[in-house]
Amino acid sequence: MSEFVQARHRAPFPLARPRELILACPPMKSNVNLSRIVRAAGCCGVRRLICCGHARILPEIARDTGPDLAIEFHRTLPPVLKRLKAENYPLVGLEQTSDSRCIYEFAFPRRCVLVIGHERLGIEEDVLRLLDFVVEIPVYGLPHAHNVATAAAMALYEYCRQYPSG
């Protein structure tokens, strides 16, 4: 029988190339949710995160994300997404819609923007109109949707699963 020894804070796995995923968040109601998203992005090797509104990242939650994660602050999301779309970034929304695809069957573009929704409002109409794809995470019980930070972490994990080396 194996004897397991805890290896806390193991060094990150090196990536063969930088991640080409940008994470974009609307104004969030909860700084705790935003901080958890920042931490998940750091763990996944995401290099660029866009926050909107009066975003405040709590260092005790988003701890140790390091200098490789550039965090940008903007007033609103649509102008930033329009610029990224003009730079040929596909925009992938994480939302339940009438035409969303199951995240487990979706092939993420390596170079893309993952757009997260607001905790209560989801992705608003003006942002939905800009998206190229919408993916959703299946929910098998109640409540009808995952917490935004949990959903963001699950989507980041799926992207990393598809591109394990960067």
C-alpha positions as CSV (number, residue, x, y, z in Angstrom):
1,M,0.0,0.0,0.0
2,S,1.3,3.5,-0.9
3,E,2.3,5.9,1.8
4,F,1.3,9.4,0.9
5,V,3.3,12.4,2.1
6,Q,1.8,15.8,1.8
7,A,3.7,18.1,-0.6
8,R,2.2,21.5,0.2
9,H,3.0,24.4,-2.1
10,R,4.8,22.4,-4.7
11,A,6.3,24.6,-7.4
12,P,4.0,25.2,-10.4
13,F,4.3,22.9,-13.4
14,P,6.2,24.8,-16.1
15,L,4.3,25.7,-19.2
16,A,5.9,25.3,-22.6
17,R,4.3,28.5,-23.7
18,P,2.3,31.3,-22.1
19,R,-1.4,30.9,-21.8
20,E,-3.3,32.9,-24.5
21,L,-6.5,33.1,-22.5
22,I,-7.7,36.5,-21.3
23,L,-10.3,36.4,-18.5
24,A,-12.8,39.2,-18.5
25,C,-15.1,40.0,-15.5
26,P,-18.0,42.6,-15.4
27,P,-18.5,44.7,-12.3
28,M,-18.9,42.2,-9.5
29,K,-21.2,42.5,-6.5
30,S,-18.8,40.6,-4.2
31,N,-15.1,41.4,-3.9
32,V,-14.7,37.9,-2.4
33,N,-15.9,36.3,-5.7
34,L,-13.6,38.5,-7.7
35,S,-10.7,37.7,-5.4
36,R,-11.4,33.9,-5.8
37,I,-11.5,34.3,-9.6
38,V,-8.1,36.1,-9.4
39,R,-6.6,33.3,-7.4
40,A,-8.0,30.6,-9.8
41,A,-6.6,32.6,-12.8
42,G,-3.2,32.7,-11.1
43,C,-3.2,29.0,-10.4
44,C,-4.1,28.3,-14.0
45,G,-1.3,30.4,-15.4
46,V,-3.6,33.1,-16.9
47,R,-1.5,36.1,-17.7
48,R,-4.2,38.8,-18.2
49,L,-7.3,39.5,-16.3
50,I,-9.8,42.4,-16.9
51,C,-11.9,43.7,-14.0
52,C,-14.6,46.3,-14.3
53,G,-16.4,48.7,-12.0
54,H,-15.2,49.4,-8.6
55,A,-13.2,46.2,-8.3
56,R,-11.3,45.6,-5.2
57,I,-9.1,42.5,-4.9
58,L,-8.7,41.1,-1.4
59,P,-5.1,40.1,-0.9
60,E,-5.9,37.5,1.8
61,I,-8.0,35.6,-0.7
62,A,-6.1,36.3,-4.0
63,R,-2.8,35.7,-2.3
64,D,0.4,34.8,-4.0
65,T,-0.8,35.3,-7.5
66,G,2.6,36.7,-8.5
67,P,3.7,39.2,-11.0
68,D,2.8,37.1,-14.1
69,L,-0.9,37.9,-13.8
70,A,-1.5,41.4,-15.2
71,I,-4.8,42.8,-13.8
72,E,-6.4,45.6,-15.7
73,F,-9.2,47.8,-14.3
74,H,-11.8,49.4,-16.6
75,R,-15.1,51.1,-16.1
76,T,-17.2,48.8,-18.3
77,L,-16.7,45.6,-20.3
78,P,-18.1,46.3,-23.8
79,P,-15.5,48.8,-25.0
80,V,-12.7,46.4,-23.9
81,L,-14.3,43.4,-25.6
82,K,-14.8,45.4,-28.8
83,R,-11.1,46.2,-28.9
84,L,-10.1,42.6,-28.2
85,K,-12.5,41.4,-30.9
86,A,-10.9,43.8,-33.3
87,E,-7.6,42.2,-32.4
88,N,-9.1,38.9,-33.5
89,Y,-9.7,37.4,-30.1
90,P,-12.7,35.0,-30.1
91,L,-15.0,36.0,-27.2
92,V,-16.4,33.0,-25.2
93,G,-19.1,33.7,-22.7
94,L,-19.8,31.5,-19.7
95,E,-23.6,31.6,-19.4
96,Q,-26.8,29.7,-19.6
97,T,-28.5,30.8,-22.9
98,S,-30.9,29.4,-25.4
99,D,-28.0,28.4,-27.7
100,S,-25.1,27.8,-25.3
101,R,-22.9,24.7,-25.7
102,C,-21.9,22.3,-23.0
103,I,-18.5,23.2,-21.8
104,Y,-17.4,19.5,-21.9
105,E,-18.0,19.3,-25.6
106,F,-16.6,22.8,-26.5
107,A,-13.1,23.1,-28.0
108,F,-11.8,26.3,-26.7
109,P,-9.7,28.4,-29.1
110,R,-6.2,28.5,-27.7
111,R,-6.2,32.3,-28.0
112,C,-9.5,33.7,-26.7
113,V,-11.2,35.8,-24.1
114,L,-13.4,34.0,-21.5
115,V,-16.1,36.4,-20.4
116,I,-17.7,35.7,-16.9
117,G,-21.1,37.0,-15.9
118,H,-22.2,39.0,-12.9
119,E,-23.3,37.0,-9.8
120,R,-27.0,37.8,-10.1
121,L,-27.4,39.2,-13.6
122,G,-25.2,36.9,-15.6
123,I,-23.8,38.3,-18.8
124,E,-25.8,41.3,-19.8
125,E,-27.5,41.7,-23.2
126,D,-25.0,44.3,-24.6
127,V,-22.1,41.9,-23.8
128,L,-24.0,38.8,-25.1
129,R,-24.4,40.4,-28.5
130,L,-20.6,40.7,-28.8
131,L,-19.8,37.0,-28.0
132,D,-18.7,34.5,-30.6
133,F,-19.5,31.4,-28.5
134,V,-21.4,30.8,-25.2
135,V,-20.7,27.7,-23.1
136,E,-22.4,26.5,-20.0
137,I,-21.6,24.1,-17.2
138,P,-24.3,21.5,-16.6
139,V,-26.1,21.7,-13.3
140,Y,-27.6,18.5,-11.9
141,G,-29.4,19.9,-8.8
142,L,-30.4,23.0,-7.1
143,P,-29.7,25.9,-7.2
144,H,-29.9,26.3,-11.0
145,A,-26.4,27.7,-11.4
146,H,-22.9,27.5,-9.8
147,N,-21.4,30.4,-7.9
148,V,-19.6,32.7,-10.3
149,A,-16.2,32.1,-8.8
150,T,-16.8,28.3,-8.8
151,A,-18.0,28.4,-12.4
152,A,-15.0,30.5,-13.5
153,A,-12.6,28.0,-11.8
154,M,-14.3,25.1,-13.6
155,A,-14.1,26.9,-17.0
156,L,-10.5,27.7,-16.4
157,Y,-9.8,24.1,-15.5
158,E,-11.4,22.9,-18.7
159,Y,-9.4,25.3,-20.8
160,C,-6.2,24.1,-19.0
161,R,-7.2,20.5,-19.5
162,Q,-7.5,21.2,-23.3
163,Y,-4.1,23.0,-23.3
164,P,-2.0,21.5,-20.6
165,S,1.3,22.9,-21.8
166,G,0.1,26.4,-22.3
